[in-house]
Amino acid sequence: MSTPQNIQDNEAAGTSGARQEKSLRALIFAFFSQPVAGPLVALVAIVIFFSMATSTFFNPRNLSLLFQQSVVVGTLALGQTLIILVAGIDLACGAIMVFGTVAIGSFAVAGNVGLGILAGLLICVTAACINGAVIARLRLPPFIVTLGMFTVLQAVARLYSSSESYPISSGLLRILGKPALTTPMVVSYGTILWVALTLLLCYVLNQTAWGVRVYAVGNNPTGARLNGIKVNRVIFSVYGLAGLFYFFAAWQALGRTPIADPSAYQLANLDAITAVVIGGSSLFGGRGGVIGTFVGALIVIVLQNGLTQAGIDSLYQQVATGILVVLAVTADQYVSRRKRS
């Protein structure tokens, strides 16, 4: 027979259970309302699938390779994220990086490593700033401006190097490809730099006034201007800062493959844009972030690596990546329409 005390205890337990269930639902809803939630779930699903489909995917050596393969595209994508957040796009990011590697390599071969690093930094930042200045001041479409820069720099890199490659022997230039940790898996200095840059940029975008302005310009440039934000200055600063990330990507590329080749990384710009889009950033600006881009870069490389492990032709890998991009843009359009309605 139930006593009044037992009834009260049962009611209290039921109320506590209902509160816990409600809190759990709230946490789940809060997680999936974040732009990074979808890419993170997709990454976990892809990793589980390839771990079951192949016997070599989920081992320390291959996991190390995954991160090493991701650093160049991942760092390029950090700069691309900044630009996409203000509703722009940079088709020249890969060409800027490659020209930076060629300039660094040419000076390094002549024995001037320090001068080469400085030249690479100036080239990457200057080229990106030119894009930003033309887009901000002349108000030309970012697609056209950066496409023109892409075409120019591809030709200039070949002309500058006479279409020849420069072997890199300097320990300083190759350091980002060397292992910093070897247990339980190999982690290169380039990987650590990529993670550090991601966390730093995440802090800047979310905890500084400049980051607030970037999102404001991406969401509504007219409204941002009416609220006293200098929109052109923000756009220019975004492109200039992106150039700094392109320089770091160039240094990482020399660490990964110790040769400065003007014909290398032909699809780096598309891979970077793919990583940003798959990572949940909106092509219409104002939504997304670098944590999603980090996950998106891993998705691109994990998909390519897993399909290679499974013996799938590289052409099918491009098909799979293209389908992912279309699905990501479709989801972005759906979310944008829901918000407008």
C-alpha positions as a Markdown table, in Angstrom:
| # | Residue | x | y | z |
|---|---|---|---|---|
| 1 | Met | 0.0 | 0.0 | 0.0 |
| 2 | Ser | 1.4 | 3.4 | -1.0 |
| 3 | Thr | 2.0 | 5.9 | 1.7 |
| 4 | Pro | 1.7 | 9.7 | 1.2 |
| 5 | Gln | 5.5 | 9.9 | 1.5 |
| 6 | Asn | 5.9 | 7.3 | -1.4 |
| 7 | Ile | 3.4 | 9.2 | -3.5 |
| 8 | Gln | 5.4 | 12.4 | -3.0 |
| 9 | Asp | 8.7 | 10.7 | -3.8 |
| 10 | Asn | 7.2 | 9.2 | -7.0 |
| 11 | Glu | 5.8 | 12.6 | -8.1 |
| 12 | Ala | 9.2 | 14.3 | -7.3 |
| 13 | Ala | 11.0 | 11.6 | -9.3 |
| 14 | Gly | 8.6 | 12.0 | -12.2 |
| 15 | Thr | 9.0 | 15.8 | -12.2 |
| 16 | Ser | 12.8 | 15.4 | -12.1 |
| 17 | Gly | 12.7 | 13.0 | -15.0 |
| 18 | Ala | 10.6 | 15.3 | -17.0 |
| 19 | Arg | 12.9 | 18.2 | -16.3 |
| 20 | Gln | 15.9 | 16.1 | -17.4 |
| 21 | Glu | 14.2 | 15.0 | -20.6 |
| 22 | Lys | 13.2 | 18.6 | -21.3 |
| 23 | Ser | 16.8 | 19.8 | -20.7 |
| 24 | Leu | 18.2 | 17.1 | -23.0 |
| 25 | Arg | 15.8 | 18.1 | -25.8 |
| 26 | Ala | 16.8 | 21.7 | -25.3 |
| 27 | Leu | 20.5 | 20.7 | -25.6 |
| 28 | Ile | 19.9 | 18.7 | -28.7 |
| 29 | Phe | 17.9 | 21.5 | -30.3 |
| 30 | Ala | 20.6 | 24.0 | -29.4 |
| 31 | Phe | 23.3 | 21.8 | -30.9 |
| 32 | Phe | 21.5 | 21.2 | -34.2 |
| 33 | Ser | 20.6 | 24.9 | -34.5 |
| 34 | Gln | 24.3 | 25.7 | -34.8 |
| 35 | Pro | 25.7 | 25.9 | -38.4 |
| 36 | Val | 28.6 | 23.5 | -37.4 |
| 37 | Ala | 26.2 | 20.7 | -36.3 |
| 38 | Gly | 25.4 | 19.3 | -39.7 |
| 39 | Pro | 29.0 | 19.2 | -41.0 |
| 40 | Leu | 30.1 | 17.6 | -37.7 |
| 41 | Val | 27.5 | 14.8 | -37.9 |
| 42 | Ala | 28.4 | 14.3 | -41.6 |
| 43 | Leu | 32.1 | 14.0 | -40.7 |
| 44 | Val | 31.4 | 11.4 | -38.0 |
| 45 | Ala | 29.2 | 9.4 | -40.4 |
| 46 | Ile | 31.8 | 9.5 | -43.2 |
| 47 | Val | 34.5 | 8.4 | -40.7 |
| 48 | Ile | 32.4 | 5.5 | -39.4 |
| 49 | Phe | 31.5 | 4.4 | -43.0 |
| 50 | Phe | 35.1 | 4.3 | -44.2 |
| 51 | Ser | 36.3 | 2.7 | -41.0 |
| 52 | Met | 33.8 | -0.2 | -41.7 |
| 53 | Ala | 34.4 | -0.2 | -45.5 |
| 54 | Thr | 38.2 | -0.4 | -45.4 |
| 55 | Ser | 40.7 | -2.1 | -43.0 |
| 56 | Thr | 43.4 | 0.7 | -43.3 |
| 57 | Phe | 41.3 | 3.9 | -42.8 |
| 58 | Phe | 41.2 | 4.0 | -39.1 |
| 59 | Asn | 44.8 | 3.5 | -38.1 |
| 60 | Pro | 47.2 | 6.1 | -36.6 |
| 61 | Arg | 49.3 | 6.3 | -39.8 |
| 62 | Asn | 46.4 | 7.1 | -42.0 |
| 63 | Leu | 44.8 | 9.5 | -39.5 |
| 64 | Ser | 48.2 | 11.3 | -39.4 |
| 65 | Leu | 48.1 | 11.5 | -43.1 |
| 66 | Leu | 44.6 | 12.9 | -43.1 |
| 67 | Phe | 45.6 | 15.9 | -41.0 |
| 68 | Gln | 48.8 | 16.5 | -42.9 |
| 69 | Gln | 46.8 | 16.5 | -46.2 |
| 70 | Ser | 44.3 | 19.0 | -44.7 |
| 71 | Val | 46.6 | 21.7 | -43.5 |
| 72 | Val | 47.1 | 23.6 | -46.8 |
| 73 | Val | 43.5 | 23.6 | -47.9 |
| 74 | Gly | 42.3 | 24.1 | -44.3 |
| 75 | Thr | 44.5 | 27.2 | -43.9 |
| 76 | Leu | 43.5 | 28.6 | -47.3 |
| 77 | Ala | 39.9 | 28.0 | -46.3 |
| 78 | Leu | 40.3 | 30.2 | -43.1 |
| 79 | Gly | 41.0 | 33.2 | -45.3 |
| 80 | Gln | 38.2 | 32.2 | -47.7 |
| 81 | Thr | 35.8 | 32.0 | -44.7 |
| 82 | Leu | 36.5 | 35.7 | -43.8 |
| 83 | Ile | 35.7 | 36.7 | -47.3 |
| 84 | Ile | 32.5 | 34.6 | -47.6 |
| 85 | Leu | 31.3 | 36.0 | -44.3 |
| 86 | Val | 31.1 | 39.4 | -46.0 |
| 87 | Ala | 29.2 | 37.8 | -48.9 |
| 88 | Gly | 32.3 | 37.8 | -51.1 |
| 89 | Ile | 34.4 | 35.1 | -52.7 |
| 90 | Asp | 38.0 | 34.6 | -53.7 |
| 91 | Leu | 38.8 | 32.5 | -56.7 |
| 92 | Ala | 42.4 | 33.6 | -56.6 |
| 93 | Cys | 43.4 | 32.2 | -53.2 |
| 94 | Gly | 45.2 | 29.2 | -54.6 |
| 95 | Ala | 47.0 | 31.2 | -57.2 |
| 96 | Ile | 48.1 | 33.7 | -54.6 |
| 97 | Met | 49.5 | 30.9 | -52.5 |
| 98 | Val | 51.3 | 29.2 | -55.4 |
| 99 | Phe | 52.9 | 32.5 | -56.5 |
| 100 | Gly | 54.0 | 33.0 | -52.9 |
| 101 | Thr | 55.7 | 29.6 | -52.8 |
| 102 | Val | 57.4 | 30.3 | -56.1 |
| 103 | Ala | 58.7 | 33.6 | -54.9 |
| 104 | Ile | 59.9 | 32.0 | -51.6 |
| 105 | Gly | 61.6 | 29.2 | -53.6 |
| 106 | Ser | 63.4 | 31.4 | -56.0 |
| 107 | Phe | 65.0 | 33.4 | -53.1 |
| 108 | Ala | 65.7 | 30.2 | -51.1 |
| 109 | Val | 67.6 | 28.7 | -54.1 |
| 110 | Ala | 69.7 | 31.8 | -54.2 |
| 111 | Gly | 70.5 | 31.4 | -50.5 |
| 112 | Asn | 68.2 | 34.2 | -49.2 |
| 113 | Val | 65.7 | 32.3 | -47.1 |
| 114 | Gly | 64.7 | 35.2 | -44.9 |
| 115 | Leu | 64.3 | 37.5 | -47.9 |
| 116 | Gly | 62.2 | 34.8 | -49.6 |
| 117 | Ile | 59.8 | 34.5 | -46.6 |
| 118 | Leu | 59.4 | 38.3 | -46.6 |
| 119 | Ala | 58.8 | 38.4 | -50.3 |
| 120 | Gly | 56.2 | 35.6 | -50.0 |
| 121 | Leu | 54.4 | 37.5 | -47.2 |
| 122 | Leu | 54.4 | 40.7 | -49.2 |
| 123 | Ile | 53.2 | 39.0 | -52.4 |
| 124 | Cys | 50.3 | 37.2 | -50.7 |
| 125 | Val | 49.1 | 40.1 | -48.6 |
| 126 | Thr | 49.5 | 42.6 | -51.5 |
| 127 | Ala | 47.6 | 40.5 | -54.0 |
| 128 | Ala | 44.8 | 40.0 | -51.5 |
| 129 | Cys | 44.7 | 43.7 | -50.7 |
| 130 | Ile | 44.5 | 44.6 | -54.4 |
| 131 | Asn | 41.4 | 42.4 | -54.6 |
| 132 | Gly | 39.9 | 44.0 | -51.5 |
| 133 | Ala | 40.6 | 47.6 | -52.7 |
| 134 | Val | 39.1 | 47.0 | -56.1 |
| 135 | Ile | 36.0 | 45.3 | -54.7 |
| 136 | Ala | 35.5 | 47.9 | -51.9 |
| 137 | Arg | 36.3 | 51.1 | -53.8 |
| 138 | Leu | 35.0 | 50.3 | -57.3 |
| 139 | Arg | 32.2 | 48.0 | -56.1 |
| 140 | Leu | 32.9 | 45.4 | -58.7 |
| 141 | Pro | 31.6 | 41.8 | -58.2 |
| 142 | Pro | 34.1 | 39.8 | -56.2 |
| 143 | Phe | 33.7 | 36.8 | -58.6 |
| 144 | Ile | 35.0 | 38.9 | -61.5 |
| 145 | Val | 37.8 | 40.6 | -59.7 |
| 146 | Thr | 39.2 | 37.5 | -58.1 |
| 147 | Leu | 38.8 | 35.5 | -61.3 |
| 148 | Gly | 40.9 | 38.1 | -63.1 |
| 149 | Met | 43.5 | 38.0 | -60.3 |
| 150 | Phe | 43.5 | 34.2 | -60.6 |
| 151 | Thr | 44.2 | 34.3 | -64.3 |
| 152 | Val | 46.9 | 37.0 | -64.0 |
| 153 | Leu | 48.8 | 35.3 | -61.1 |
| 154 | Gln | 48.7 | 31.9 | -62.8 |
| 155 | Ala | 50.5 | 33.4 | -65.8 |
| 156 | Val | 52.8 | 35.6 | -63.7 |
| 157 | Ala | 54.0 | 32.6 | -61.6 |
| 158 | Arg | 54.9 | 30.7 | -64.7 |
| 159 | Leu | 56.6 | 33.7 | -66.3 |
| 160 | Tyr | 58.5 | 34.5 | -63.1 |
| 161 | Ser | 59.8 | 30.9 | -62.8 |
| 162 | Ser | 60.1 | 30.2 | -66.5 |
| 163 | Ser | 57.7 | 27.3 | -65.7 |
| 164 | Glu | 60.4 | 25.6 | -63.7 |
| 165 | Ser | 60.3 | 24.3 | -60.1 |
| 166 | Tyr | 62.5 | 25.3 | -57.2 |
| 167 | Pro | 63.7 | 22.5 | -54.8 |
| 168 | Ile | 63.4 | 23.5 | -51.2 |
| 169 | Ser | 66.2 | 22.3 | -48.9 |
| 170 | Ser | 66.0 | 24.9 | -46.1 |
| 171 | Gly | 65.1 | 23.5 | -42.7 |
| 172 | Leu | 63.2 | 26.7 | -41.8 |
| 173 | Leu | 61.0 | 26.4 | -44.9 |
| 174 | Arg | 60.4 | 22.7 | -44.4 |
| 175 | Ile | 59.7 | 22.9 | -40.7 |
| 176 | Leu | 55.9 | 23.0 | -40.9 |
| 177 | Gly | 56.0 | 19.5 | -42.5 |
| 178 | Lys | 58.1 | 18.0 | -39.7 |
| 179 | Pro | 56.6 | 16.0 | -36.9 |
| 180 | Ala | 56.0 | 17.8 | -33.6 |
| 181 | Leu | 54.5 | 14.8 | -31.9 |
| 182 | Thr | 54.9 | 11.2 | -32.7 |
| 183 | Thr | 52.6 | 9.4 | -30.3 |
| 184 | Pro | 50.0 | 8.1 | -30.6 |
| 185 | Met | 50.1 | 9.4 | -34.1 |
| 186 | Val | 52.3 | 11.8 | -36.0 |
| 187 | Val | 51.3 | 15.5 | -35.7 |
| 188 | Ser | 53.2 | 18.0 | -37.8 |
| 189 | Tyr | 54.0 | 21.6 | -36.9 |
| 190 | Gly | 51.8 | 22.6 | -39.8 |
| 191 | Thr | 48.9 | 20.8 | -38.2 |
| 192 | Ile | 49.5 | 22.5 | -34.9 |
| 193 | Leu | 49.7 | 25.9 | -36.7 |
| 194 | Trp | 46.4 | 25.2 | -38.5 |
| 195 | Val | 44.6 | 24.4 | -35.3 |
| 196 | Ala | 46.1 | 27.5 | -33.6 |
| 197 | Leu | 45.1 | 29.8 | -36.4 |
| 198 | Thr | 41.6 | 28.4 | -36.4 |
| 199 | Leu | 41.2 | 28.9 | -32.6 |
| 200 | Leu | 42.7 | 32.4 | -32.9 |
| 201 | Leu | 40.4 | 33.5 | -35.7 |
| 202 | Cys | 37.4 | 32.0 | -34.0 |
| 203 | Tyr | 38.2 | 34.2 | -31.0 |
| 204 | Val | 38.7 | 37.3 | -33.1 |
| 205 | Leu | 35.4 | 36.8 | -35.0 |
| 206 | Asn | 33.3 | 36.1 | -31.9 |
| 207 | Gln | 34.9 | 38.2 | -29.2 |
| 208 | Thr | 36.1 | 41.4 | -30.8 |
| 209 | Ala | 34.3 | 44.5 | -32.2 |
| 210 | Trp | 35.9 | 43.8 | -35.6 |
| 211 | Gly | 34.4 | 40.4 | -35.7 |
| 212 | Val | 31.0 | 41.9 | -35.0 |
| 213 | Arg | 31.4 | 44.3 | -37.9 |
| 214 | Val | 32.3 | 41.5 | -40.2 |
| 215 | Tyr | 29.1 | 39.6 | -39.5 |
| 216 | Ala | 27.1 | 42.8 | -39.6 |
| 217 | Val | 28.4 | 43.7 | -43.1 |
| 218 | Gly | 27.7 | 40.2 | -44.3 |
| 219 | Asn | 24.2 | 40.2 | -42.9 |
| 220 | Asn | 23.1 | 43.6 | -44.2 |
| 221 | Pro | 25.7 | 46.1 | -45.6 |
| 222 | Thr | 23.2 | 48.9 | -45.9 |
| 223 | Gly | 22.1 | 48.5 | -42.3 |
| 224 | Ala | 25.7 | 48.2 | -41.2 |
| 225 | Arg | 26.5 | 51.5 | -43.0 |
| 226 | Leu | 23.5 | 53.2 | -41.4 |
| 227 | Asn | 24.8 | 52.1 | -38.0 |
| 228 | Gly | 28.1 | 53.8 | -38.5 |
| 229 | Ile | 30.2 | 50.8 | -39.7 |
| 230 | Lys | 32.7 | 51.7 | -42.4 |
| 231 | Val | 31.7 | 48.9 | -44.8 |
| 232 | Asn | 34.5 | 49.5 | -47.4 |
| 233 | Arg | 37.1 | 49.5 | -44.7 |
| 234 | Val | 35.8 | 46.2 | -43.2 |
| 235 | Ile | 35.8 | 44.5 | -46.7 |
| 236 | Phe | 39.3 | 45.7 | -47.4 |
| 237 | Ser | 40.6 | 44.5 | -44.0 |
| 238 | Val | 38.9 | 41.1 | -44.6 |
| 239 | Tyr | 40.8 | 40.5 | -47.9 |
| 240 | Gly | 44.0 | 41.8 | -46.4 |
| 241 | Leu | 43.8 | 39.4 | -43.5 |
| 242 | Ala | 42.9 | 36.6 | -45.8 |
| 243 | Gly | 46.2 | 37.3 | -47.6 |
| 244 | Leu | 48.1 | 36.6 | -44.4 |
| 245 | Phe | 46.4 | 33.1 | -44.2 |
| 246 | Tyr | 47.4 | 32.5 | -47.8 |
| 247 | Phe | 51.0 | 33.1 | -46.8 |
| 248 | Phe | 50.8 | 30.6 | -44.0 |
| 249 | Ala | 49.3 | 28.1 | -46.4 |
| 250 | Ala | 52.2 | 28.7 | -48.8 |
| 251 | Trp | 54.7 | 28.0 | -46.0 |
| 252 | Gln | 52.8 | 24.8 | -45.1 |
| 253 | Ala | 52.8 | 23.7 | -48.8 |
| 254 | Leu | 56.6 | 24.0 | -48.9 |
| 255 | Gly | 56.7 | 21.9 | -45.7 |
| 256 | Arg | 54.4 | 19.2 | -47.1 |
| 257 | Thr | 56.0 | 19.0 | -50.5 |
| 258 | Pro | 59.5 | 20.6 | -50.5 |
| 259 | Ile | 59.3 | 22.0 | -54.0 |
| 260 | Ala | 58.0 | 25.3 | -55.3 |
| 261 | Asp | 56.1 | 24.4 | -58.4 |
| 262 | Pro | 54.1 | 27.1 | -60.4 |
| 263 | Ser | 51.7 | 24.4 | -61.6 |
| 264 | Ala | 50.9 | 22.9 | -58.2 |
| 265 | Tyr | 47.6 | 23.1 | -56.3 |
| 266 | Gln | 45.5 | 23.8 | -59.4 |
| 267 | Leu | 42.2 | 23.1 | -57.6 |
| 268 | Ala | 43.2 | 24.6 | -54.2 |
| 269 | Asn | 40.8 | 27.5 | -54.6 |
| 270 | Leu | 37.9 | 25.2 | -55.3 |
| 271 | Asp | 38.8 | 22.9 | -52.4 |
| 272 | Ala | 39.0 | 25.9 | -50.1 |
| 273 | Ile | 35.6 | 27.2 | -51.2 |
| 274 | Thr | 34.2 | 23.7 | -50.9 |
| 275 | Ala | 35.5 | 23.4 | -47.3 |
| 276 | Val | 33.8 | 26.7 | -46.3 |
| 277 | Val | 30.5 | 25.8 | -47.9 |
| 278 | Ile | 30.4 | 22.3 | -46.6 |
| 279 | Gly | 31.4 | 23.7 | -43.2 |
| 280 | Gly | 28.1 | 25.6 | -43.0 |
| 281 | Ser | 29.0 | 29.2 | -43.9 |
| 282 | Ser | 26.5 | 30.9 | -46.1 |
| 283 | Leu | 27.5 | 32.1 | -49.5 |
| 284 | Phe | 25.1 | 35.0 | -48.9 |
| 285 | Gly | 27.3 | 36.2 | -46.0 |
| 286 | Gly | 26.7 | 36.8 | -42.3 |
| 287 | Arg | 26.4 | 33.2 | -41.2 |
| 288 | Gly | 29.0 | 30.5 | -40.4 |
| 289 | Gly | 32.4 | 30.4 | -38.8 |
| 290 | Val | 35.9 | 28.9 | -38.9 |
| 291 | Ile | 35.1 | 25.9 | -36.7 |
| 292 | Gly | 32.7 | 24.8 | -39.4 |
| 293 | Thr | 35.4 | 25.4 | -42.0 |
| 294 | Phe | 37.8 | 23.3 | -40.0 |
| 295 | Val | 35.3 | 20.4 | -40.1 |
| 296 | Gly | 34.5 | 21.1 | -43.7 |
| 297 | Ala | 38.2 | 20.8 | -44.7 |
| 298 | Leu | 38.4 | 17.5 | -42.9 |
| 299 | Ile | 35.3 | 16.3 | -44.7 |
| 300 | Val | 36.8 | 17.1 | -48.1 |
| 301 | Ile | 40.1 | 15.3 | -47.3 |
| 302 | Val | 38.4 | 12.4 | -45.5 |
| 303 | Leu | 36.2 | 11.8 | -48.4 |
| 304 | Gln | 39.1 | 11.8 | -50.9 |
| 305 | Asn | 41.2 | 9.6 | -48.7 |
| 306 | Gly | 38.5 | 7.2 | -47.9 |
| 307 | Leu | 37.5 | 6.7 | -51.5 |
| 308 | Thr | 41.2 | 6.2 | -52.4 |
| 309 | Gln | 41.5 | 3.6 | -49.6 |
| 310 | Ala | 38.4 | 1.9 | -51.1 |
| 311 | Gly | 40.0 | 1.8 | -54.6 |
| 312 | Ile | 37.6 | 4.3 | -56.1 |
| 313 | Asp | 38.7 | 6.2 | -59.2 |
| 314 | Ser | 39.7 | 9.9 | -58.5 |
| 315 | Leu | 37.1 | 11.1 | -61.0 |
| 316 | Tyr | 34.3 | 9.6 | -58.8 |
| 317 | Gln | 35.9 | 11.4 | -55.9 |
| 318 | Gln | 35.3 | 14.7 | -57.7 |
| 319 | Val | 31.7 | 13.6 | -58.4 |
| 320 | Ala | 31.2 | 12.9 | -54.7 |
| 321 | Thr | 32.7 | 16.2 | -53.6 |
| 322 | Gly | 30.6 | 18.1 | -56.2 |
| 323 | Ile | 27.4 | 16.4 | -54.9 |
| 324 | Leu | 28.3 | 17.5 | -51.3 |
| 325 | Val | 28.7 | 21.1 | -52.4 |
| 326 | Val | 25.3 | 21.1 | -54.1 |
| 327 | Leu | 23.7 | 19.6 | -51.0 |
| 328 | Ala | 25.4 | 22.1 | -48.8 |
| 329 | Val | 24.3 | 25.1 | -50.9 |
| 330 | Thr | 20.8 | 23.7 | -51.1 |
| 331 | Ala | 20.6 | 23.4 | -47.3 |
| 332 | Asp | 21.9 | 27.0 | -47.1 |
| 333 | Gln | 19.2 | 28.2 | -49.5 |
| 334 | Tyr | 16.5 | 26.4 | -47.5 |
| 335 | Val | 17.7 | 27.9 | -44.2 |
| 336 | Ser | 17.9 | 31.4 | -45.7 |
| 337 | Arg | 14.3 | 31.1 | -47.1 |
| 338 | Arg | 13.0 | 29.9 | -43.7 |
| 339 | Lys | 14.6 | 32.9 | -42.0 |
| 340 | Arg | 13.2 | 35.4 | -44.5 |
| 341 | Ser | 9.7 | 33.9 | -44.1 |
